[in-house]
Amino acid sequence: MATLFNWFVRAHAYYFSLPRFNFEAMTLGFALLFGLLVMPALIYLPGFYVLKPYANGGIVALYFDYYKGLFELRQSCWIVLAGPFAFLSLVRIFRLILRKI
């Protein structure tokens, strides 16, 4: 357990010590990766419990339709992809504003 925690502490220190451009690029990459891999599951799970199963199949069908929508340039799919970065940017902007007050 200590080894895992030590690895996390070193990764955290490395991430926050990056130059500004590298930090922003890595943040964008992590947010897009989160939007590609995690967001569809976060959309599927509440929808499954509230609205019942996905009409085209299970979670694999949702991922397939999501990636297909990205290639077909569907606005809803691109909003889901960009959502984590937009949310993170808003949090950072509000934090900056609150520091200035």
C-alpha positions in Angstrom: 0.0 0.0 0.0 2.8 2.4 0.8 4.4 1.8 -2.6 1.1 2.7 -4.4 0.8 5.8 -2.3 4.4 6.8 -2.9 3.8 6.4 -6.7 0.8 8.6 -6.5 2.7 11.3 -4.6 5.5 11.3 -7.1 3.0 11.4 -10.1 1.2 14.3 -8.4 4.4 16.2 -7.8 5.6 15.6 -11.4 2.2 16.7 -12.9 2.1 20.0 -11.0 5.8 20.7 -11.7 5.4 20.6 -15.4 5.9 23.7 -17.5 2.7 25.6 -18.2 2.2 24.4 -21.8 2.9 20.8 -20.9 0.6 21.0 -17.9 -2.2 22.3 -20.0 -1.6 19.7 -22.8 -1.6 16.9 -20.3 -4.7 18.2 -18.6 -6.5 18.4 -22.0 -5.3 14.8 -22.8 -6.6 13.5 -19.5 -9.9 15.3 -19.9 -10.4 14.0 -23.5 -9.5 10.5 -22.4 -12.0 10.7 -19.6 -14.6 11.9 -22.1 -13.8 9.1 -24.4 -13.7 6.2 -21.9 -15.6 7.1 -18.8 -18.3 9.6 -19.7 -20.4 7.1 -21.8 -20.5 4.7 -18.8 -21.4 7.6 -16.5 -24.3 8.4 -18.8 -25.3 4.8 -19.3 -25.6 3.8 -15.6 -28.1 6.3 -14.4 -30.0 6.0 -17.6 -30.2 2.2 -17.1 -31.6 2.6 -13.6 -34.0 5.4 -14.3 -35.0 4.9 -18.0 -34.5 1.1 -18.3 -31.9 -0.6 -20.7 -30.5 1.2 -23.7 -32.7 0.8 -26.7 -30.0 -0.5 -29.1 -28.5 -3.0 -26.6 -26.2 -2.8 -23.7 -23.3 -0.6 -22.7 -21.2 -1.9 -25.6 -23.8 -0.8 -28.0 -23.8 2.7 -26.4 -20.0 2.9 -26.8 -20.4 1.9 -30.4 -23.1 4.5 -31.1 -21.0 7.1 -29.2 -17.9 6.6 -31.3 -20.0 6.3 -34.4 -21.5 9.7 -33.5 -18.1 11.2 -33.0 -17.1 10.2 -36.6 -20.5 11.4 -37.9 -19.9 14.8 -36.2 -23.0 14.6 -34.0 -23.1 17.6 -31.7 -24.3 15.7 -28.7 -21.4 13.2 -28.8 -18.8 16.1 -29.1 -20.4 17.8 -26.2 -20.0 14.7 -24.1 -16.3 14.5 -25.3 -15.5 18.1 -24.5 -17.6 18.2 -21.3 -15.0 17.2 -18.8 -12.5 19.8 -20.1 -15.2 22.5 -20.2 -16.2 21.7 -16.6 -12.6 21.7 -15.5 -12.0 25.0 -17.2 -15.0 26.6 -15.6 -13.9 25.3 -12.1 -10.5 26.8 -12.7 -11.9 30.2 -13.9 -14.3 30.4 -10.9 -11.4 29.5 -8.6 -9.3 32.3 -10.1 -12.2 34.8 -9.8 -12.7 33.9 -6.1 -9.0 34.4 -5.4 -9.2 37.9 -6.9 -12.1 38.9 -4.7 
